Amino acid sequence: MTVLKRKKSSRMRGSHTHGTGGKKKARGAGNKGGRGNAGSGKRADAKRPSFWAIKNFEGKHGFKRKPSLRVNYCTINLNEIESMLPTFLAEGVAKKEGNSYSLDLSKTKYTKLLGKGNISFAININVDSASQKAIEKIKIAKGSVKTIETKVSAKNSDSQKDSSDEDLD
């Protein structure tokens, strides 16, 4: 329960100096050793040991990462794809094409494919990004993975080749 407490200034009404001694002492922050924690420990007064107890009290500590650099992936594993395939077929995200399936994960909330588990059928997957292990396991099962990252990296490598050709001229 919160207890309401009167401010000291209201108790000092009628007092000439509000308990500070002379009038001139109450001006500014000089009589109390500065503002805030200023002056604590600089003159070896009584406040100093209380600040020793606080670890990392002085200075700046750590860093804050820019939020634009963070990438939040919604991941799915290969074993989850195998168990959720009937759901994907019902939603129209996946289609059966002969002996294999085609799955477009970019139409779902999933943005990254991970390689936990195994897959027992051929599947062609479109996804924003995929781990190397997942791509290898799908290739073993006679499937393929198309990612946006590989398309972007292919474009970057093409532009690098073009710039290297220009350097030779």
N, C-alpha and C positions, 0 to 999 in steps of 0.2 A: 504494500500500500504506500502510495506517495504521500509524504508529509510536506505540506506547504510551509515554506520558511520565508520570513520577511527578509528583505535585503538589508544589508548593513547601513546603506545610505539612508534608509527610512528611519532607522534607529538614531541616526546622528542628526536629525533635523533639529535645528536650534543650536547645534554645536558649531562653534566658530570655524574650526578647522577639520571637522570630521575625523578626529583621532589621528591626524598625520603630523602633529606637532605644529611647526610654523606654516604660514600661508605659502611661502615660497617653496617649501618642500613638496607640496602636493602637485606642483606643476610638472607636466611632462612625465617621463619615465625614469628620471634620474634617481629618485629616492628609493626606488624598489629594485635597482640593479638592471634596468633595461626592460624591454617588453618580452613577454613569453618566457622562454628558457634562457634568454640572453644573460650572460654574466654568471651562469651557474658553473662553478668550477674554475672560473677565470680568476677569482680572488680567494680560492680555498675556503669558501664559506660553507654553511651547513647543508646546502642543497646538493653538493657535489657527490657524496656517496650514494644518494638515491638514484643518480643517473648512471653510476657505474653498474648498477644492477640490471639496467636495460641493455641487452645485447644489441649491437648495430644501431645505437641511438643516433650517432652523428653521420652525416653524409648521405649520399644516394646509394641505393642498393638495387641490383638486378637491372632488368630492362623489360620493356613492354613491346611485344611483337606487334607489328602492324596487322590489323585484322584482314586487310585485303590479301595478304600473303597466305592465309590459311585456306586449305581446301578441305571441305567436309564431304567425304565420300559416303554414300549409302551402299554398303557392300553386300554381295551374295556369293556363296560358295558353290562349288560344283555339286556337292551332295544335296544342297538345298534346291538346285535347279532340277535334279533328278526327281526329288520328292514333290516339287511344285509344278512339274510339267503338265499334269492334268488341269490344274488351275489356270495356267498360262494358255492352254488350248481353249478352255471355256471362255476366257476373256478376249480371245482373238489376238493375243500378243504373239503366240506361237502357231506355226502351221506344220502339218506333216507333208513332206515332199518325197514320195517314194519310200526309200529305206531310211531317210534322215529327217531331221526336224530343223526348222529355221525359227529362231527366237530373236525378237527385237527388244532388248532390255532398255533401249532409250525411250520406249513408250511407257515404261514403268518407273518407279521411284529409284530403282537400282542404277548406280553410276559406275561401280567398279566390280569386276569379276575376280574372285580369289580362288586358289587352287586346292582348298581343303576337300578331301574326299575324292572319289573317282566317278567317272561317267561311263555308262555301259552301252551307249548308242551314239551314232554320228549326229552331230548337231552343228549348225552354222549360227553363230551368235553375233549380233551387232550390239556394241556396248561402248560407253564413253572411254573407259580404260580397263585394262586387264593386267593381272600379274603374269610374269614370265612362266611360272609353274602352271597356271591355269591354261595358258596357250599351248604349252607342251602336252598336257594331258588331253586336251581336246584334239590336237593333231594326232595323237596316238589312237584315239577313238575314231579317226577318219573324218574329223570335222574341221571347222575353221572359225577364226575369230576376226572380226573387223572392228577396229577401234578408231576413235577420233585422234588419239595420240599418235598412232602410226601414220595417219594421213597428214597430221601437222608436221611430224618429224620428216616425212618423205618430202613435203613441200620445202621445209627448211634445207634439207640436203640438196634438193634441186637448185634452190637459190644460191647455195654455197658453191655448187658446181659451176653455175652460170658466172658467178663472180670470179671464180678461179680461172675460167676460160678467158674472161676479160683481162685478167692480170697478164696472161701470156701474150696478148696482142700488143 
